[in-house]
Amino acid sequence: QLLPLAIWASNDIPGPISGYSPHYLVLGRNPVGFGDCPPVVPQSESRDAVGFFKKLVADRKMVQNELNRLHRRKAEQFLKAHPPHVYVFGERVWYRDYRSKKATDKLHRVWEGPGEILQRLGRNTYLVATERGELALDSMRLKPYLAPEEGGPPLHYY
């Protein structure tokens, strides 16, 4: 039973040559010794810890509310400067379908299509006729299709 205490004491004693304890040489600091800690009275709970965690929860909520407020303000500024494009029936679009099982190497075409807008399903959702069938896609996954000009360079990145 006393062996761990004896090992701890031998590791806590400064060496005769360096003047540092083995704990200090390995960890860079001396551990809290047995006599350094005040006696702890066991209780059902520590009031300081409960107060600390309540304050921590309140601080996290305050930071979350502030970040949400800043994000809302920036989103409003962005949407004011860049209003979302409203697509109409029959408009041709490039679409990006993340659910497709195609290879995702760096040479894979990101935008597929063109597809055709069939219907507006919601505020930002459109029903698009694609080569695989009809897909309901968010407007962030769509961009207007521009037909290549005759005689111009091919747009290899589409």
CORZIKA-V763955 format. One record per backbone hydrogen bond with DSSP energy under -1.0 kcal/mol. NH is the residue of the N-H (numbers start at 1). CO is the residue of the C=O. If there is no record, write none. Layout:
BEGIN
nh:NH co:CO
nh:NH co:CO
END
This chain:
BEGIN
nh:6 co:2
nh:7 co:3
nh:8 co:4
nh:9 co:5
nh:10 co:6
nh:11 co:7
nh:12 co:8
nh:15 co:20
nh:23 co:11
nh:25 co:21
nh:26 co:22
nh:27 co:23
nh:28 co:24
nh:50 co:46
nh:51 co:47
nh:52 co:48
nh:53 co:49
nh:54 co:50
nh:55 co:51
nh:56 co:52
nh:57 co:53
nh:58 co:54
nh:59 co:55
nh:60 co:56
nh:61 co:57
nh:62 co:58
nh:63 co:59
nh:64 co:60
nh:65 co:61
nh:66 co:62
nh:67 co:63
nh:68 co:64
nh:69 co:65
nh:70 co:66
nh:71 co:67
nh:72 co:68
nh:73 co:69
nh:74 co:70
nh:75 co:71
nh:76 co:72
nh:77 co:73
nh:78 co:74
nh:79 co:75
nh:80 co:76
nh:81 co:77
nh:82 co:78
nh:90 co:117
nh:91 co:88
nh:93 co:115
nh:94 co:143
nh:95 co:112
nh:96 co:141
nh:100 co:97
nh:108 co:105
nh:112 co:95
nh:115 co:93
nh:116 co:129
nh:117 co:91
nh:118 co:127
nh:119 co:127
nh:121 co:125
nh:122 co:125
nh:126 co:137
nh:127 co:119
nh:128 co:135
nh:129 co:116
nh:130 co:133
nh:133 co:130
nh:135 co:128
nh:137 co:126
nh:139 co:124
nh:141 co:138
nh:142 co:139
nh:143 co:94
nh:145 co:92
nh:152 co:149
nh:156 co:154
nh:158 co:155
END
